[in-house]
Amino acid sequence: MNINLTPPGKPASPQGPGGMNRAAWHLRANAPAVAWLVALVVVVLIHRNVPDSGWLMVHLLFLGAITNSILVWSWHFAQALLRGPTPRSRGMAWRLALLNVAVLAVVVSMMADIWPLTLLGSILVGAVVAAHAVVLGLRARKALPSRFGATVWYYVAACLLLPVGAGVGATLASGLTGETHARLLLVHLTVNVLGFVGLTVLGTLMTLLPTMLRTRVADGADSTARHGIYPLLAGVVLTAAGAAAGVTFLCTVGLLVYLGGVVHICIPLAKAVRGKPPVSFAPLSAIAALAWLAVSLVWLAGLTAGSGSWESLPGGIGSVAPVLAAGFAAQVLGGALSYLVPVVMGGGPARVRQRTAILDKAAVFRVVLTNLALVASLLPVPSLVRVGTTFLVLAGLAWFLPLLGMAVLAKPPEGSTPGARPAAPAGGSAEGSLPRGPGGDVPAWNPAPGRRWGMAATGLAAVVLVVVAGIVADPSALPGLSQAGTQTAVHATGQTTTVEMTMKDMRFHPSTVDVPAGNRLVIHVTNVDSMVHDLVTAGGAESGRLYPGEKSTVDAGVIGADMDGWCSIVGHRQQGMVFKIVATGAAPTASDMAAMPGMDHGTPAAAGPGAAPRLDFMKQPAAGFTAHNAAIPPLPTGTVHNVTLKVADQLTEVAPGVKQTLWTYNGTAPGPTLRGRIGDKFKVKLVNDATMGHSIDFHAGTLAPDVPMRTVNPGESLTYTFTATRAGIWMYHCSTMPMSQHIANGMFGAVIIDPPKLPPVDKEYVLIQSELYLGAQGGVADLAKIQADKPDAVVFNGYANQYDFRPLPAKVGEKVRIWVLDAGPDRATSFHVVGGQFSAVWSEGRYLLDGSDPSAGSQALALAPAQGGFVELTFPQAGSYPFVSHYMVDAERGAHGMFKVTG
């Protein structure tokens, strides 16, 4: 079977829409897809500063890059597979232009939280893709019979599914929550990823994968292509219908039916692979993508089959989505473009060979690196390992982009024929227009076996190195590393003790488990709380993160001694979320003996290297240090303010050389300062992109806290709406327990509501005082220090003494207003400017000094935690004016800064 990428009967330089040269048209047509991929890489690099970055990355890939590629390449393959005239219409170019306008509208509107624009963009996306389906369908009906003409109907079906998925996506963006959100999320994923993307990819690979391998299409592949669409469509319909109706069993059946369709289509592909093992990037990447699709289908089927409730599914879907994005969609896109771009651009065999060799650089290394790193990132590894392996996955995938640029811009080799296209070889190969190597049998870019094994070993070594480095950097993150040896030798009885346990209200129920010594303990644990929890034991057993409604079975092993268990989510153990495994009939252990009265208990071992000894309040920050912007934001226009706050874990320097992993709103601590007037409405979208549950409490509004201040689990979001009815500088903060630790670890900010008729001033600053209770270097706030009220530092705007090194500017004679908020969580402040006197003082809703009496003045603004106000002063002459908390011990440990006043 000869599958030529050039449509039958066409000249050497076939034409694209509107008569444009095909190579030039494909360059322009694929430019939007590449641009969306570049945007995706940029967002990955700066994602901590981009609201909704997780959502944005997925949609830049699927809605931007993948949808563009599907339209372009389905049109191209329809040309190659159908026997009939080639349309010379400009319709395809118009469809691509409208599609990208619609995608841009969806992306911008979702980031800005403008739902009507999201709806409009989704409708336009659906309409454009549906129109594309109609064009392809009409061409297929008019075409002469073709062996693989049935493939075009995969494209038609896929494009007719997308409008449904786009409509569901717009509905999800309207702010649905609870079970309805969970069900529609599964519909959205099924129709868009398995339907639109999956049908297109599977239909195309029937002919494209053998072409990539330079081998024959297997016998019977045309029959498989004709019939394979039915189980795939049935699987999509069953899964989506089951989710819409709320029947998880129907979803499971649908996913398994779809998996059966994938296996059916892969049978002739496996024959082709067995006859010609892959050695280049394109087929290796495509085969890996198919494997991840199968893994994701099994995973999703397991989630729907074992789900205790619909509310527990979004967390699981959130775990599968990156696998479908990185493992399946991104790999198949990179592999397909690596093969197709050089062939379609043409330029003669030497030119195609040159471009293909560039795109195939380090092929085996890239594929091994990407896929092994993806496997490692899915294992129960420490967070640093997961971050490192995720970076390797992204690096392996993004490698394609610079290679593509090099291939397109490379100078033609000597002797190449501009404008020529490689001829299809004679015989029954499926290679079509593929260029050949000098020997005729082996492509010029085929590396020697030894080199391929070397690249594979290098990829493996890179993954192992990152895993080992992550474990060495954070050994405490390995469950049971220091306590697994507490088990004593015991004769195994061969019997098993099974316990049913639940998680609720920061407690395990039951909190004590009696196990006969020598029995194996198996715990069936269910999270019936509203927060994410997990279960770990001192012996190293763990459940993994359990979202509300999820279950897990934990094999704690043979029990030979008493053992502790706990929830490892930060702060939960300290809040009492622990349980005890009691080995009945066991001999007393050394720790038991040490706990007896009169025994020497010793001194607890240090938990790890702390960050506190690194504090040096006189030390200059590193070159390039930028202080937190203390300038107050201007009053926004309008009366309705849409705000997105993304919760994220952020490794942050809090003093020179001292770093902590803070929990932040939009990547900073304190979070962004909001500002408005009395009567303004704030619509705040809270997105949890962190590793544990968080929440938000706005003191600036009054409303029942039950729903808007609830804990939001990772991957979830809520919209918090309040109206400002009273003036002041109001604190907002996380109210998830232990609240003191969440505030101390960076989760606070300010909302400034201007008092009516507030007079203008020349400069306005905002200073938020808080405490640092340093844990290990790079760790989180130490809850024991918080509970003991022993801060290591007290700071303004999150960094010790930062305004000593980067003073706040002012001029002689200017009136300066300084808003001050004490975020605590525990220390009061007495704000004072050395060398200055306050002409106006406003505290907690009232003027203490309104400035009407020029002979009256104030020296300090006293505030308790969660209180705020402002002071005004004018500097009489040039110089440096320190500002401090006049609790002097706090000024000496970081609550200190400077105004630099010039003439």
ABEGO torsion letter per residue (X at the ends): XBBBABBBGBBABBBBBGGBBAAAAAAAAAAAAAAAAAAAAAAAAAAAABBGAAAAAAAAAAAAAAAAAAAAAAAAAAAAABBEBBBABAAAAAAAAAAAAAAAAAAAAAAAGBAAAAAAAAAAAAAAAAAAAAAAAAAAAABBBBAAAAAAAAAAAAAAAAAAAAAAAAAAAAGBBEAAAAAAAAAAAAAAAAAAAAAAAAAAAAAAAAAAAGBBBBBGAAAAAAAAAAAAAAAAAAAAAAAAAGBAAAAAAAAAAAAAAAAAAAAAAAAAAAABBBABAAAAAAAAAAAAAAAAAAAAAAAAAABABAAAAAAAAAAAAAAAAAAAAAAAAAAAAAAAAAAAAEGEAAAAAAAAAAAABGAAAAAAAAAAAAAAAABBBBAAAAAAAAAAAAAAAAAAAAAAAAAAABBBBBGBBBGBBBBBBBEABAAEABBBBAAGABBAABBBAAAAAAAAAAAAAAAAAAAAAAAAABAAABBGAAAAAABBBBBBAGBBBBBBBBBBGGBBOBABBBBBBGBBBBBBBBBABABBBBBBBAAGBBAEBBBBGBBBBBBAEBBABBBBBBBABBGAAAAGBBBBBBBBGBBBBAAAAAABBGBBAEBBBBAEBBAAAABBAABBBBBGBBBBBABBBBBBBEABBBBBBBBBBBBBBABBGBBBBBBBBGGBOBBBBBBBBBGBBBBBBBBBABABBBBBBBAABBBBAAAAABBBBBGBBBBBBBBBABBEBBBBBBABOBAAAAAAAGBBBBBBBBBBGBBBBABBBBBBBBBBBBBBBGBBBBAAAAAAGBBABBBBGGBBGAAAABBBBBBBGBBBBBBBBBAOAABBBBBBBBGBBBABBBBGGBBABAGABAABBBABBBBBBGBBBBBBBBBABBEBBBBBBABAAAAAAGBBBBBBBBX
